[in-house]
Amino acid sequence: MLWNAKNGRVPLREGVMHYVSFGSGEKKLVILPGLSDGLATVEGKALVLAGPYASFLRDFTVYMFSRKEPLPKGHSIRRMAEDQAEALAALGLKRVNVLGVSEGGMIAQCLAMDRPELVEKLVLAVTAPRANDTVKSCVPDWIDMARRGDHKALMIDTAEKSYSPERLKKYRKLYPLLGRVGKPKSYDRFLVNANAILAFDAADGLSRIACPTLILGGERDRIVGPEAARELAAAIPNSQLHVYPGLGHAAYEEAKDFNRRVFDFIR
């Protein structure tokens, strides 16, 4: 089967890391998801997650990783990048293309800085080089909602800050269901990830990213702000920038050409 969808887990020195893979192509793309991974990991979801990438799976093999389990309190973005490098080595993946989305983009920045031999090309989507004022205006609220166990409020606020007005017209009809669907047994992983974002600052090291880099942002991003993408592009040598007009933090989901841009770049 072309999709060749697989669910897997990698033992690490401390804990394990779940991943999914799909495709049969020679080129490798590693995807690092955002803060939502703190609520639900990729475990067992290979077939579900493969769908959006179906047209690329003859030429590429795609891997999507969750953060490791257990995720220690106080674990930093840089430590998450170290975990990722360990997982790649365990799977025999020596040189890969990396797409980091939101918090995953922060991890990807550290991976490209600290382990440049692992990253062939880098795509940073709706992410930031540090916890800027926009990040600090929303993540603490999410931490408070998670600590209260108010899943509905957390999901609604995330949606309102992520999607375009056009997409929100459809999603708001689902808001009455959000408190009942997808609530985790514990918010511990989410809180570790969220606090790691607030402590993140890699701005001084961006010039060390040597690989070709594509930066994708949203002009209406209310989570990292539209200037974050421009700050990355100004600091990373050999980078190119595209900012989607009219779209926000969920540009990776809403932009019809998002995946095509990513795969054309790494091709």
Backbone as JSON, one array per atom type, in Angstrom:
{
  "sequence": "MLWNAKNGRVPLREGVMHYVSFGSGEKKLVILPGLSDGLATVEGKALVLAGPYASFLRDFTVYMFSRKEPLPKGHSIRRMAEDQAEALAALGLKRVNVLGVSEGGMIAQCLAMDRPELVEKLVLAVTAPRANDTVKSCVPDWIDMARRGDHKALMIDTAEKSYSPERLKKYRKLYPLLGRVGKPKSYDRFLVNANAILAFDAADGLSRIACPTLILGGERDRIVGPEAARELAAAIPNSQLHVYPGLGHAAYEEAKDFNRRVFDFIR",
  "N": [[0.84, -1.2, 0.0], [0.55, 2.23, -0.83], [0.43, 4.23, 1.15], [1.54, 2.98, 3.41], [1.29, 3.04, 6.23], [2.36, 3.31, 9.58], [2.52, 2.65, 13.1], [4.58, 3.5, 15.79], [7.08, 3.21, 18.45], [9.81, 4.58, 20.21], [12.35, 3.52, 22.28], [13.97, 5.49, 24.7], [16.81, 6.81, 26.5], [15.71, 7.77, 28.8], [12.53, 7.14, 29.24], [10.01, 6.87, 26.6], [9.33, 7.48, 23.1], [6.6, 8.17, 21.1], [5.65, 7.65, 17.7], [4.46, 8.14, 14.34], [4.51, 6.85, 11.01], [4.42, 7.24, 7.47], [4.14, 6.54, 3.96], [6.46, 5.86, 1.21], [8.67, 6.9, 0.09], [12.03, 7.98, -0.88], [13.08, 10.36, 0.18], [13.1, 11.88, 3.41], [10.84, 13.24, 5.72], [10.45, 14.84, 8.73], [8.02, 15.61, 11.07], [7.21, 17.88, 13.57], [4.85, 18.44, 15.9], [2.66, 21.0, 17.39], [1.67, 22.64, 20.46], [-0.67, 21.26, 20.98], [0.02, 18.63, 21.12], [0.48, 18.15, 23.72], [-1.96, 17.56, 24.74], [-3.03, 15.42, 23.3], [-1.39, 12.69, 21.98], [0.39, 11.32, 19.09], [0.06, 8.64, 19.13], [-0.94, 5.57, 17.79], [-2.3, 6.67, 15.6], [-1.68, 6.59, 12.88], [-2.97, 6.03, 10.36], [-5.03, 7.92, 10.35], [-3.62, 10.35, 10.4], [-2.17, 10.31, 8.07], [-3.67, 11.02, 5.84], [-3.8, 13.86, 4.8], [-1.39, 13.98, 3.47], [-1.34, 12.33, 1.33], [-0.88, 12.63, -1.49], [1.82, 12.97, -1.67], [3.18, 10.74, -0.91], [4.45, 8.86, -2.46], [6.9, 9.82, -3.11], [8.01, 10.59, -0.72], [8.86, 9.67, 2.66], [7.16, 10.12, 5.57], [7.53, 11.13, 8.9], [6.0, 11.55, 12.02], [6.32, 12.88, 15.18], [5.65, 12.58, 18.7], [6.19, 14.35, 21.83], [8.38, 12.97, 24.33], [7.49, 10.33, 26.64], [7.59, 9.44, 30.08], [7.03, 13.0, 30.45], [9.15, 15.08, 31.95], [8.62, 17.39, 34.65], [9.4, 20.77, 34.15], [10.88, 20.34, 31.88], [12.71, 21.5, 29.14], [12.47, 23.34, 25.99], [14.86, 23.02, 24.57], [15.81, 20.63, 25.7], [13.84, 18.95, 24.76], [14.5, 18.97, 22.08], [16.92, 17.62, 22.23], [15.95, 15.11, 23.02], [14.61, 14.49, 20.66], [16.69, 14.26, 18.8], [17.93, 12.01, 19.85], [15.94, 10.09, 19.41], [15.81, 10.07, 16.59], [18.35, 9.04, 16.0], [18.07, 6.49, 17.12], [16.28, 5.37, 15.35], [17.76, 5.21, 13.11], [17.83, 7.37, 11.41], [19.62, 9.56, 9.77], [19.97, 11.97, 8.37], [17.69, 14.37, 7.79], [14.75, 16.07, 6.54], [13.04, 18.67, 8.21], [9.99, 19.68, 9.55], [8.67, 21.97, 11.61], [5.98, 22.9, 13.61], [4.56, 25.62, 15.17], [4.98, 25.23, 18.59], [6.46, 22.98, 17.97], [8.06, 24.05, 16.0], [9.79, 25.59, 17.5], [11.24, 23.63, 18.83], [12.39, 22.49, 16.57], [14.06, 24.58, 15.71], [16.05, 24.55, 17.71], [17.07, 21.98, 17.3], [18.17, 22.24, 14.72], [20.13, 24.15, 15.26], [21.79, 22.97, 17.24], [22.33, 20.4, 16.42], [23.32, 20.29, 13.63], [24.14, 18.5, 11.68], [22.11, 16.7, 11.39], [19.97, 17.83, 10.07], [18.73, 18.42, 6.95], [17.08, 20.17, 5.37], [14.99, 22.82, 6.56], [11.79, 23.63, 7.78], [9.92, 26.13, 9.16], [7.0, 26.74, 10.72], [4.43, 28.99, 11.55], [5.67, 29.88, 14.0], [7.96, 31.02, 16.59], [10.99, 32.77, 17.54], [11.31, 33.14, 20.18], [9.66, 33.56, 23.38], [7.57, 35.86, 22.81], [5.76, 39.0, 23.26], [3.17, 38.54, 22.33], [2.9, 35.75, 22.52], [3.13, 35.57, 25.3], [0.79, 36.73, 26.01], [-1.24, 34.94, 25.66], [-0.6, 32.19, 26.31], [-0.24, 31.95, 29.19], [-2.94, 32.2, 30.0], [-4.03, 29.86, 28.94], [-2.67, 28.0, 30.46], [-3.79, 28.53, 32.95], [-6.49, 27.79, 32.44], [-6.13, 25.06, 31.94], [-5.18, 24.17, 34.42], [-7.45, 24.57, 35.93], [-9.0, 22.67, 34.8], [-10.76, 23.3, 32.8], [-11.75, 22.4, 30.04], [-13.38, 23.03, 27.86], [-13.29, 25.86, 27.73], [-10.57, 26.16, 27.18], [-10.3, 24.93, 24.64], [-12.04, 26.5, 23.08], [-10.89, 29.08, 23.29], [-8.41, 28.6, 22.13], [-9.2, 27.94, 19.5], [-10.45, 30.36, 18.71], [-8.28, 32.07, 18.65], [-6.75, 30.95, 16.68], [-7.95, 30.44, 14.12], [-9.17, 31.7, 10.94], [-11.68, 34.29, 10.42], [-13.59, 33.32, 8.61], [-13.36, 30.5, 8.77], [-14.02, 30.17, 11.44], [-16.74, 30.66, 11.52], [-17.84, 28.23, 10.85], [-16.77, 26.51, 12.8], [-17.69, 27.47, 15.23], [-20.2, 26.45, 15.59], [-19.76, 24.01, 16.66], [-18.95, 24.4, 19.24], [-20.57, 23.86, 21.59], [-20.06, 21.15, 22.02], [-17.44, 20.87, 22.76], [-16.5, 20.72, 25.4], [-16.96, 18.13, 26.1], [-15.57, 16.41, 24.47], [-12.45, 14.94, 23.78], [-11.11, 15.58, 26.14], [-8.29, 15.32, 28.19], [-7.06, 12.81, 30.55], [-5.28, 13.86, 32.29], [-3.68, 17.02, 32.64], [-0.99, 17.29, 32.78], [1.14, 16.86, 30.87], [0.51, 18.8, 28.98], [0.87, 21.14, 30.51], [3.62, 21.06, 31.06], [4.65, 21.39, 28.47], [3.54, 23.9, 27.8], [4.68, 25.62, 29.72], [7.33, 25.35, 28.98], [7.35, 26.68, 26.54], [6.94, 29.33, 27.39], [9.36, 29.82, 28.6], [11.14, 29.84, 26.55], [13.79, 30.97, 24.46], [15.55, 31.45, 21.75], [16.69, 33.29, 20.16], [19.27, 34.43, 19.99], [20.78, 32.46, 18.85], [20.05, 31.97, 16.24], [21.5, 32.61, 13.95], [23.21, 30.52, 13.67], [21.92, 28.53, 12.34], [22.36, 26.7, 9.6], [21.31, 25.35, 7.43], [19.25, 25.3, 4.41], [16.27, 27.15, 4.79], [12.78, 27.39, 5.14], [10.3, 29.67, 5.97], [7.12, 30.0, 7.25], [4.33, 31.95, 7.81], [1.43, 33.53, 9.39], [-0.54, 36.29, 8.59], [-2.47, 37.21, 10.34], [-1.86, 36.1, 12.78], [-2.53, 35.33, 16.06], [-1.3, 34.11, 18.13], [1.53, 33.64, 18.05], [2.1, 35.94, 16.74], [2.38, 38.02, 13.8], [4.84, 39.18, 13.28], [6.76, 37.46, 14.2], [7.52, 35.52, 12.3], [8.84, 37.13, 10.46], [10.94, 38.05, 12.0], [12.36, 35.67, 12.4], [13.11, 35.15, 9.72], [14.77, 37.33, 9.18], [16.95, 36.78, 10.77], [17.92, 34.22, 10.25], [20.29, 32.83, 8.18], [20.26, 32.15, 4.63], [17.5, 31.78, 4.27], [14.01, 31.71, 3.36], [10.89, 33.45, 3.1], [7.38, 33.23, 3.59], [4.38, 34.8, 4.14], [1.08, 34.24, 4.95], [-1.57, 36.07, 3.78], [-4.47, 37.2, 5.5], [-4.77, 34.9, 7.01], [-4.34, 33.1, 10.12], [-2.85, 31.62, 13.0], [-3.48, 29.02, 12.39], [-2.71, 28.61, 9.77], [-1.31, 26.51, 8.62], [-3.21, 24.58, 8.46], [-5.38, 25.75, 7.17], [-4.48, 26.99, 4.77], [-4.56, 26.19, 1.42], [-2.39, 25.57, -0.15], [-0.38, 24.87, 1.55], [0.93, 22.35, 2.27], [1.91, 21.71, -0.27], [3.77, 23.79, -0.7], [5.63, 23.16, 1.29], [6.56, 20.56, 0.53], [7.49, 21.04, -2.08], [9.61, 22.69, -1.48], [11.38, 21.03, 0.01], [11.83, 19.11, -1.87]],
  "CA": [[0.0, 0.0, 0.0], [1.37, 3.42, -0.96], [0.5, 4.95, 2.41], [2.5, 2.27, 4.26], [1.15, 3.71, 7.52], [2.86, 2.53, 10.7], [2.59, 3.23, 14.43], [5.78, 2.99, 16.44], [7.58, 3.85, 19.66], [11.26, 4.5, 20.31], [12.88, 3.6, 23.65], [15.03, 6.46, 24.93], [17.52, 6.56, 27.77], [14.7, 8.04, 29.82], [11.19, 7.18, 28.66], [9.8, 6.42, 25.23], [8.75, 8.48, 22.22], [5.7, 7.61, 20.11], [5.68, 8.28, 16.39], [3.78, 7.46, 13.23], [5.18, 7.08, 9.74], [3.64, 6.86, 6.3], [4.82, 6.8, 2.71], [7.49, 4.9, 0.82], [9.66, 7.62, -0.7], [13.41, 8.01, -0.41], [13.29, 11.53, 1.01], [12.48, 11.78, 4.74], [10.35, 14.47, 6.35], [10.08, 14.69, 10.14], [7.1, 16.66, 11.49], [7.11, 18.09, 15.01], [3.6, 19.2, 16.1], [2.65, 22.08, 18.36], [1.26, 22.46, 21.86], [-1.76, 20.28, 21.06], [0.6, 17.32, 21.46], [0.38, 18.0, 25.17], [-3.3, 17.06, 25.07], [-3.24, 14.12, 22.64], [-0.2, 12.33, 21.21], [0.14, 10.67, 17.8], [0.03, 7.19, 19.33], [-2.01, 4.8, 17.16], [-3.09, 7.48, 14.66], [-0.97, 6.67, 11.6], [-3.9, 6.11, 9.22], [-5.76, 9.19, 10.42], [-2.74, 11.47, 10.13], [-1.55, 10.19, 6.75], [-4.55, 11.51, 4.79], [-3.45, 15.12, 4.14], [-0.11, 13.88, 2.76], [-1.46, 11.2, 0.41], [-0.35, 12.87, -2.82], [3.28, 13.08, -1.62], [3.76, 9.58, -0.23], [5.27, 8.06, -3.35], [8.24, 10.4, -3.14], [8.5, 10.89, 0.63], [8.43, 8.98, 3.87], [6.89, 11.15, 6.57], [7.5, 10.71, 10.3], [5.47, 12.55, 12.93], [6.72, 12.48, 16.53], [5.19, 13.25, 19.9], [7.22, 14.48, 22.86], [8.57, 11.7, 25.01], [6.73, 9.99, 27.85], [6.93, 10.6, 30.69], [7.64, 14.3, 30.18], [9.43, 15.59, 33.31], [8.31, 18.77, 34.98], [10.53, 21.65, 33.91], [11.59, 19.95, 30.66], [12.8, 22.68, 28.29], [12.44, 23.14, 24.54], [16.17, 22.48, 24.15], [15.85, 19.22, 26.11], [12.96, 18.24, 23.82], [15.29, 18.8, 20.86], [17.87, 16.53, 22.51], [15.17, 13.87, 22.94], [14.31, 14.22, 19.26], [17.93, 13.78, 18.18], [18.13, 10.63, 20.32], [14.97, 9.24, 18.72], [16.24, 9.93, 15.19], [19.48, 8.12, 15.98], [17.57, 5.14, 17.41], [15.6, 4.87, 14.15], [18.71, 5.18, 12.0], [17.58, 8.51, 10.52], [20.85, 10.33, 9.95], [19.86, 13.31, 7.8], [16.27, 14.46, 7.46], [14.09, 17.37, 6.45], [12.26, 18.86, 9.43], [8.91, 20.67, 9.59], [8.23, 22.24, 12.98], [4.79, 23.75, 13.64], [4.31, 26.29, 16.45], [5.99, 24.78, 19.54], [7.35, 22.08, 17.24], [9.04, 24.89, 15.31], [10.79, 25.98, 18.49], [12.09, 22.45, 18.98], [13.13, 22.35, 15.32], [15.13, 25.58, 15.72], [17.14, 24.05, 18.56], [17.65, 20.82, 16.63], [19.01, 22.72, 13.62], [21.28, 24.87, 15.83], [22.67, 22.15, 18.06], [22.68, 19.16, 15.7], [23.17, 20.65, 12.21], [24.39, 17.34, 10.81], [20.89, 15.9, 11.26], [18.9, 18.55, 9.36], [19.06, 18.77, 5.57], [16.33, 21.4, 5.15], [14.17, 23.14, 7.72], [10.6, 24.44, 7.57], [9.4, 26.65, 10.43], [5.64, 27.21, 10.44], [3.71, 29.71, 12.61], [6.44, 29.73, 15.22], [8.67, 32.22, 17.01], [12.31, 32.48, 18.09], [11.3, 33.39, 21.64], [8.33, 33.85, 23.92], [7.37, 37.3, 22.66], [4.63, 39.54, 24.01], [1.94, 37.88, 21.88], [2.91, 34.43, 23.18], [2.9, 35.75, 26.73], [-0.57, 37.23, 26.23], [-2.25, 33.87, 25.58], [-0.23, 30.91, 26.92], [-0.59, 31.88, 30.62], [-4.38, 31.95, 30.13], [-4.25, 28.44, 28.69], [-2.18, 27.29, 31.65], [-4.81, 28.7, 33.99], [-7.65, 26.97, 32.06], [-5.76, 23.65, 32.13], [-5.11, 23.9, 35.87], [-8.83, 24.51, 36.41], [-9.67, 21.57, 34.12], [-11.82, 23.87, 31.96], [-11.35, 22.0, 28.69], [-14.17, 23.77, 26.88], [-12.72, 27.21, 27.6], [-9.26, 26.03, 26.54], [-10.5, 24.63, 23.22], [-12.66, 27.65, 22.41], [-9.93, 30.16, 23.2], [-7.42, 28.2, 21.13], [-9.82, 28.08, 18.17], [-10.68, 31.77, 18.42], [-7.0, 32.71, 18.38], [-6.03, 30.24, 15.62], [-8.58, 30.34, 12.81], [-9.68, 32.88, 10.25], [-13.11, 34.52, 10.66], [-14.4, 32.45, 7.74], [-13.37, 29.14, 9.34], [-14.69, 30.21, 12.74], [-18.18, 30.6, 11.31], [-18.2, 26.81, 10.84], [-16.35, 25.85, 14.03], [-18.46, 27.91, 16.4], [-21.38, 25.58, 15.73], [-19.34, 22.83, 17.42], [-18.49, 24.77, 20.57], [-21.26, 23.18, 22.7], [-19.55, 19.79, 22.21], [-16.01, 20.85, 23.03], [-16.19, 20.34, 26.77], [-17.17, 16.69, 26.3], [-14.76, 15.63, 23.54], [-11.0, 15.13, 23.75], [-10.52, 16.03, 27.4], [-7.33, 14.32, 28.68], [-7.17, 12.42, 31.95], [-4.4, 14.76, 33.04], [-3.1, 18.11, 31.86], [0.42, 17.42, 33.16], [1.98, 17.03, 29.68], [0.19, 20.11, 28.41], [1.47, 22.18, 31.34], [5.07, 21.04, 30.83], [4.89, 21.99, 27.16], [3.19, 25.32, 27.83], [5.7, 26.34, 30.49], [8.56, 25.34, 28.18], [7.19, 27.75, 25.56], [7.12, 30.62, 28.06], [10.78, 29.97, 28.96], [11.95, 29.66, 25.34], [14.42, 32.11, 23.78], [16.67, 30.98, 20.93], [16.97, 34.35, 19.18], [20.7, 34.69, 19.84], [21.45, 31.37, 18.13], [19.45, 31.72, 14.92], [22.51, 32.72, 12.89], [23.91, 29.24, 13.56], [21.17, 27.61, 11.48], [23.08, 26.77, 8.32], [20.61, 24.65, 6.34], [18.18, 26.06, 3.77], [15.13, 27.24, 5.7], [11.55, 28.03, 4.68], [9.54, 30.18, 7.1], [5.73, 30.23, 6.86], [3.6, 32.61, 8.88], [0.09, 34.02, 9.11], [-0.61, 37.74, 8.83], [-3.37, 37.46, 11.47], [-1.52, 35.18, 13.87], [-2.78, 35.91, 17.39], [-0.64, 33.27, 19.13], [2.94, 34.05, 18.05], [2.18, 37.24, 16.11], [2.89, 37.98, 12.43], [6.23, 39.63, 13.2], [7.67, 36.37, 14.58], [8.06, 34.93, 11.08], [9.79, 38.09, 9.87], [12.12, 38.04, 12.87], [13.1, 34.46, 12.05], [13.69, 35.29, 8.38], [15.84, 38.31, 9.24], [18.08, 36.28, 11.55], [18.43, 32.92, 9.75], [20.89, 32.91, 6.84], [19.78, 31.19, 3.64], [16.1, 31.49, 4.54], [13.0, 32.39, 2.56], [9.72, 33.73, 3.93], [6.07, 33.48, 3.01], [3.36, 35.09, 5.15], [-0.24, 34.1, 4.34], [-2.5, 37.16, 4.1], [-5.82, 36.81, 5.91], [-4.78, 33.69, 7.83], [-3.71, 33.22, 11.41], [-1.96, 30.56, 13.48], [-3.85, 27.74, 11.75], [-2.41, 28.68, 8.34], [-0.87, 25.18, 8.2], [-4.41, 23.79, 8.22], [-6.32, 26.45, 6.29], [-3.92, 27.34, 3.46], [-4.67, 25.05, 0.51], [-1.1, 25.26, -0.76], [0.65, 24.74, 2.6], [1.72, 21.13, 2.09], [2.62, 21.8, -1.54], [4.95, 24.63, -0.5], [6.61, 22.41, 2.09], [7.17, 19.46, -0.21], [8.27, 21.61, -3.18], [10.86, 23.22, -0.9], [12.32, 19.97, 0.37], [12.09, 18.26, -3.03]],
  "C": [[0.88, 1.25, 0.0], [1.52, 4.14, 0.38], [1.49, 4.31, 3.38], [2.49, 2.83, 5.68], [1.55, 2.78, 8.67], [2.79, 3.34, 11.99], [3.81, 2.66, 15.13], [6.11, 3.73, 17.71], [9.08, 3.59, 19.74], [11.67, 4.56, 21.77], [14.02, 4.62, 23.71], [15.75, 6.1, 26.23], [16.59, 6.79, 28.96], [13.35, 8.17, 29.14], [11.14, 6.62, 27.25], [9.2, 7.57, 24.42], [7.88, 7.78, 21.18], [5.83, 8.38, 18.79], [4.78, 7.51, 15.44], [4.6, 7.74, 11.98], [4.26, 6.62, 8.62], [4.38, 7.28, 5.04], [5.94, 5.82, 2.44], [8.6, 5.57, 0.02], [11.03, 7.65, -0.07], [13.67, 9.2, 0.5], [12.5, 11.41, 2.32], [12.08, 13.16, 5.24], [9.91, 14.14, 7.77], [9.21, 15.88, 10.54], [7.02, 16.7, 13.02], [5.9, 18.97, 15.29], [3.71, 20.21, 17.24], [2.15, 21.67, 19.73], [0.13, 21.46, 22.02], [-1.26, 18.89, 21.4], [0.58, 17.08, 22.97], [-0.96, 17.49, 25.63], [-3.55, 15.67, 24.49], [-2.04, 13.83, 21.76], [-0.6, 11.66, 19.9], [-0.06, 9.16, 17.94], [-1.2, 6.54, 18.68], [-2.78, 5.5, 16.07], [-2.49, 7.56, 13.26], [-1.93, 6.84, 10.42], [-4.65, 7.43, 9.19], [-4.87, 10.34, 9.96], [-2.15, 11.45, 8.73], [-2.35, 10.9, 5.66], [-4.12, 12.78, 4.08], [-2.19, 15.03, 3.28], [-0.14, 12.84, 1.64], [-0.77, 11.43, -0.93], [1.18, 12.94, -2.85], [3.97, 11.77, -1.22], [4.47, 8.61, -1.15], [6.72, 8.52, -3.33], [8.85, 10.59, -1.75], [8.05, 9.83, 1.63], [8.34, 10.03, 4.97], [6.84, 10.52, 7.96], [6.92, 11.86, 11.12], [5.69, 12.06, 14.36], [5.94, 13.26, 17.58], [6.37, 13.5, 20.83], [7.29, 13.16, 23.64], [7.63, 11.55, 26.2], [7.62, 9.18, 28.78], [7.72, 11.88, 30.39], [7.88, 14.98, 31.53], [9.03, 17.04, 33.48], [9.56, 19.63, 34.79], [11.33, 21.31, 32.66], [11.55, 21.12, 29.67], [12.67, 22.32, 26.81], [13.76, 22.53, 24.06], [16.31, 21.01, 24.54], [14.95, 18.39, 25.2], [13.68, 18.01, 22.5], [16.33, 17.7, 21.04], [17.17, 15.18, 22.46], [14.93, 13.48, 21.49], [15.54, 13.69, 18.53], [18.2, 12.33, 18.59], [17.18, 9.68, 19.61], [15.35, 9.02, 17.26], [17.39, 8.93, 15.08], [19.03, 6.68, 16.21], [16.88, 4.52, 16.19], [16.52, 4.82, 12.94], [18.48, 6.29, 10.99], [18.71, 9.53, 10.72], [20.79, 11.75, 9.41], [18.47, 13.46, 7.23], [15.88, 15.9, 7.2], [13.15, 17.49, 7.64], [11.24, 19.97, 9.23], [8.47, 20.8, 11.05], [7.1, 23.24, 12.97], [4.61, 24.3, 15.05], [5.36, 25.87, 17.48], [6.96, 23.81, 18.88], [8.41, 22.84, 16.45], [10.12, 25.39, 16.24], [11.78, 24.84, 18.72], [12.98, 22.29, 17.75], [14.27, 23.36, 15.22], [16.33, 25.07, 16.53], [17.83, 22.85, 17.94], [18.6, 21.26, 15.53], [20.24, 23.46, 14.12], [22.3, 23.91, 16.42], [23.13, 20.87, 17.36], [22.54, 19.39, 14.19], [23.39, 19.49, 11.26], [23.14, 16.5, 10.57], [19.87, 16.51, 10.31], [19.37, 18.97, 7.97], [18.39, 20.08, 5.17], [15.34, 21.56, 6.29], [12.98, 23.98, 7.29], [10.05, 24.83, 8.94], [8.06, 27.31, 10.15], [5.0, 27.81, 11.69], [4.39, 29.55, 13.97], [7.23, 31.01, 15.48], [10.04, 31.84, 17.57], [12.41, 32.66, 19.6], [9.86, 33.59, 22.08], [8.13, 35.35, 23.9], [6.11, 37.74, 23.4], [3.31, 38.88, 23.6], [1.81, 36.51, 22.51], [2.53, 34.58, 24.65], [1.51, 36.29, 27.04], [-1.6, 36.11, 26.2], [-1.86, 32.59, 26.32], [-0.51, 30.88, 28.42], [-2.09, 31.66, 30.87], [-4.69, 30.48, 29.92], [-3.78, 27.59, 29.86], [-3.22, 27.36, 32.76], [-6.04, 27.83, 33.69], [-7.35, 25.5, 32.29], [-5.72, 23.3, 33.61], [-6.5, 23.81, 36.49], [-9.58, 23.31, 35.81], [-10.8, 22.03, 33.24], [-11.47, 23.62, 30.49], [-12.11, 22.78, 27.62], [-13.61, 25.16, 26.66], [-11.39, 27.17, 26.87], [-9.4, 25.81, 25.04], [-11.09, 25.82, 22.46], [-11.66, 28.79, 22.24], [-8.85, 29.85, 22.17], [-7.96, 28.38, 19.72], [-9.97, 29.55, 17.79], [-9.38, 32.48, 18.05], [-6.27, 32.1, 17.18], [-6.61, 30.45, 14.24], [-9.03, 31.68, 12.25], [-11.15, 33.07, 10.57], [-14.0, 33.61, 9.83], [-14.49, 31.03, 8.31], [-14.11, 29.11, 10.67], [-16.21, 30.16, 12.62], [-18.66, 29.15, 11.35], [-17.92, 26.18, 12.22], [-17.19, 26.25, 15.24], [-19.72, 27.08, 16.62], [-21.06, 24.35, 16.59], [-18.98, 23.14, 18.86], [-19.25, 24.08, 21.7], [-20.73, 21.78, 22.99], [-18.14, 19.75, 22.78], [-15.66, 20.44, 24.45], [-16.28, 18.85, 27.01], [-16.23, 15.82, 25.48], [-13.28, 15.97, 23.7], [-10.37, 15.59, 25.04], [-9.57, 14.96, 27.93], [-7.58, 13.97, 30.14], [-6.36, 13.35, 32.84], [-3.88, 15.84, 32.1], [-1.61, 18.26, 32.13], [1.32, 17.65, 31.95], [1.75, 18.4, 29.04], [0.9, 21.22, 29.19], [2.98, 22.22, 31.18], [5.4, 21.73, 29.51], [4.63, 23.49, 27.18], [4.23, 26.14, 28.59], [7.04, 26.38, 29.75], [8.52, 26.44, 27.11], [7.48, 29.1, 26.2], [8.59, 30.88, 28.42], [11.7, 29.98, 27.75], [12.51, 30.98, 24.82], [15.67, 31.6, 23.06], [17.14, 32.06, 19.96], [18.46, 34.55, 18.94], [21.42, 33.63, 19.01], [20.98, 31.15, 16.71], [20.47, 31.79, 13.79], [23.31, 31.44, 12.71], [23.15, 28.21, 12.72], [21.7, 27.74, 10.07], [22.31, 26.17, 7.16], [19.61, 25.58, 5.66], [16.91, 26.01, 4.61], [13.97, 27.98, 5.04], [10.74, 28.42, 5.91], [8.15, 30.55, 6.61], [4.98, 30.82, 8.04], [2.21, 33.02, 8.44], [-0.02, 35.48, 9.49], [-1.5, 38.09, 10.02], [-3.08, 36.56, 12.66], [-1.66, 35.87, 15.21], [-2.12, 35.09, 18.5], [0.86, 33.56, 19.2], [3.13, 35.42, 17.42], [2.8, 37.17, 14.72], [4.36, 38.39, 12.32], [7.22, 38.53, 13.55], [8.31, 35.74, 13.35], [9.1, 35.85, 10.45], [11.07, 38.16, 10.71], [12.99, 36.83, 12.58], [13.83, 34.64, 10.72], [14.87, 36.27, 8.39], [17.1, 37.76, 9.89], [18.69, 34.99, 11.01], [19.01, 33.09, 8.36], [20.25, 31.87, 5.91], [18.33, 30.78, 3.9], [15.21, 32.23, 3.55], [11.7, 32.43, 3.36], [8.47, 33.84, 3.08], [5.08, 33.67, 4.15], [2.0, 35.08, 4.46], [-1.14, 35.27, 4.74], [-3.87, 36.6, 4.5], [-5.89, 35.59, 6.79], [-4.01, 33.92, 9.12], [-2.83, 32.03, 11.74], [-2.25, 29.22, 12.82], [-3.63, 27.78, 10.24], [-1.99, 27.31, 7.8], [-2.06, 24.27, 7.9], [-5.32, 24.44, 7.18], [-5.77, 26.73, 4.9], [-3.9, 26.11, 2.54], [-3.32, 24.63, -0.06], [-0.01, 25.01, 0.27], [1.53, 23.52, 2.37], [2.51, 21.16, 0.78], [3.87, 22.67, -1.4], [6.04, 23.87, 0.26], [7.33, 21.37, 1.24], [7.94, 19.96, -1.43], [9.61, 22.13, -2.68], [11.85, 22.1, -0.6], [12.63, 19.03, -0.8], [13.39, 18.67, -3.72]]
}
